[in-house]
Amino acid sequence: MSSSHTTGLFGIDVRVNKVECLLNMESPDVLIVGIWGMGGIGKTTIAQVVCNKVRSRFEGIFVENFRQQSDLQRRFLSQLLGQEILNMGSLSFQDSFKNRATRILDGFDDRPVIFDISTLIDKCLITTTENLLEMHDLLQEMTFNIVRAESNFPGERSRLCHLPDVVHVLEENKGTQKIKGISLDMSMLSRQIHLKSDAFTIMDRLRFLNLYLSHSSEDKMHLPPTGLEYLSNKLVYLHWYGFPSKSLPPFFCAEHLVELDLCGSKLVKLWTGVQDVGNLRKIKLSYSPYLTELPDLSKAKNLEGLYLVACSSLTEVPSSLQYLDKLEELDLDFCYNLRSFPMLDSKVLKVLLISRCLDVTMCPTISQNMKWLQLEETSIKEVPQSVTGTLELLFLHCCSEMTKFPEISEDIRTLYLSGTAIKEVPSSIQFLTRLYVLDMSGCSKLETLPEMTVPMKSLQHLYLSKTGIKEVPSSLIKHMIFLITLNLDGTPIKELPLSIKDMVCLEDLTLHGTPIKALPELPLSLKNLSTHDCASLETVISIINIGRLWFRLDFSNCFKLDQKPLIASMLLKIQVSLLTPSIFLLSLLLASSHFRNVTSVLQSGEEIPLGRILMVLPGSEIPEWFGDKGIGSSLTIQLPSNCHQLKGIAFCLVFLLPLPSHDMLYEFVDRSYVHVYFDYHVKSKNGEHDGDDEGVFASQGSRGLSLNLETCDSDHMILRYELELVNHLRQYSGNEVTFKFHHHEVDSRGRKVGPEIQKPFKLKNCGVYLHFDENLQADTDLP
């Protein structure tokens, strides 16, 4: 085999083929393949080649260095969010921006280091990927060993990264003039560390000090009330999260500093007077609640970013900022007491964030090259056109004094105007050819939308919840055909245009609390439909033709809704997942009630690859097609002998509502979530044992169905069909299986917290439907 994935990699094809054979791509289960061996033999290369070959079939990412947890989290978030997540985890600058590392390293010498970096790359000692500098873990370990070999005494070495060595040197005042760099992950400290005021006094050649947190942790590094006596005047990089002093040492000279990061500190001020800080590029003092003033920064001619998020005691920004003609980013979010703001005529200022500064009443005089302006929850009344000329992102959420739609440039991509007093949207909005997101939610005085004559090809997300809009113009539907999300929650809309079926990209439609009475035929592309609290809703056109890949419906508190067609459609949707396209079309032709769907299915030209269906609706009777039913939170069934033909499984839960307050799903909503889980217990001839895993049945805060049961006054049932358990249950033909439903309290990351005791849900009854495919052959590998 030869392909673009393996070009130039001699002998790798055979190894790649072996790994591919282990993947079992047709299995619906989550599988893990491990490649074990010493460093440097090509494990990562093989994994990356295999990933590149199959990744188009999945929503996934490739994480190269699993060993370092902080790197894994950063790379994972970076690829999911589509932007880099900054981190400086070691003295070797691994995982830092290449340009950022180069800039900081330049401060260590009078000559540029770009040539040295290129030399190291040429010698394969470091690599550069996606603007990152990286070093193989074996090479990094070798460099650590070289440093350790400098002396048996940590204080006599040039660099300190090993936690016990750093703690010993700092706590016992064992530092010397030989130390040039210190890096310590303070979240790894197992006890409180109390430094003396002269802990750094002898280290006058120290140029790199990085005391950071890889994850949230309490403050464990402490200083005397008098603070530090001394920090090296040769420092190029100073990062000390939670800096425990009111100011930097009185005689500290920041002349060589390139980056200063003292976020989460107890600082009241940095220093007194004017310092020559011409090398300084970044100042990060966010989450320093006691910071009351900033020094004169008029000599920080190369300053590119100033970050002061949640510095709640700060009342003004120094006028010296107006002279910084290289300042690109200024972040003042959550500076609640900020009152005055200087003119910022920097030609390069691109990002300005001053949200939640309640006393800001006028838009600052700022650069005409601004790209991102965030003025949420301020008291401004308008944004001058001179400011919006080049904007791509404008956030004016909850600017309650704003009554007029701002004049926006054609470059705008994201526009958040939610919670404003805007009464009208101009027809010129259709000419914003790059607009991607428009949020007008909470604009209660907005009652109409303009007629459209020009397609808005870029608009994909439109939020109109809690506005006064009474109808959606047909022209809007016609010219917003690329819309993915349409949120109409809490509006007085009574009907949707019949043309909504032509919105071929629409995936999410939410209509919470609207007086809508009937839903017309919906687009094939729809994946999520929510009509919670639509008390007038009576009819929904068959759901058989929507949600081919992912499907969830929320009809909670829709008490007038005719449920029988929905439940029948769900069963039909499950059944047709077995059929080829031609047989499926024939079945639709024979079922006259679904004849109107034939054309849409023909036009789609695709099979119906069913993945998962979730639906919640009022009711207390489990549908007849659920062959196995039980009372309460558990159900025991006897599996038939043909489980090798099991295609999928459906569950139905009936909740006894209203729930007592202590049992409500959202009892912990302010600090965590509660997820509904199911597991199963098998009783076989060989003994009893639990199922292989525990599955999330439905949840709030995950991809599961949002259960708004705290507002439901009568019984509701939840139906779910899935494929995930199939492979596990196939091996238990003829055995007895018990399904149990329970819940755990979990945090926002899905981790269980609190007691490990499983809490059964108060269910009225539950049911299970086993879905078989007679065309499936027995698996000879099953026991």
BELNOR-V384872 format. One line per field, one symbol per residue. phi: phi as a letter, one per 20 degrees, with the letter a starting at -180 (. if undefined). A space follows every 50 residues. Layout:
BEGIN
phi = ???
END
This chain:
BEGIN
phi = .cbffdgndfmegffffffgfeflfefffedcddddrffneoffffffff fffdffecebcddfdffefffgfffffgffembedfacebfemfmeggff fffffgfebedfdfffffffffemecccclmdeccgffffffffffffff afdgfeeecccfggfffffffdldfcfffdbccbeffefebfddeefdgd feeedfccccdccebgaffcdccfgfmeebcgfegdccccfmgebfafgg dfdegefdbcccfmedfdbfbdnddedfefdccccgmdfefdbdffdfee fdfdbcccgmefefdbdgffffeeedfdccdcgmegefddbffcdffdfd ccccfmefeedcfffcgedfdccccflddfdbdgffeegcfdccdcgmef eeddfffdffefdccdcfmeefdbdfffffeefdfdccddfmefeedcdf fdccfdfefcccdcfleefebdgfffffddfefdccdcgmeefdbdffff feefdfdccccgmeefdbdffdfgffdccccgmefefdccfgefecmfdb bbccdfmefeffegfffffffffffffeefgfffffffffegfdgfefgf fgffmcfdffdbccbcbfqcdfgffefdcbdnebbdcdffedffdfeabd dcddeedfeggfdfgdgdffcacddedcbbcddcfeodbeffbcdefbbd ncffffdeffdedbfcccdbdbdfegfffgedgneecdecdbbcecefen efcmfeffdffeefabbcceddcfefefefeff
END
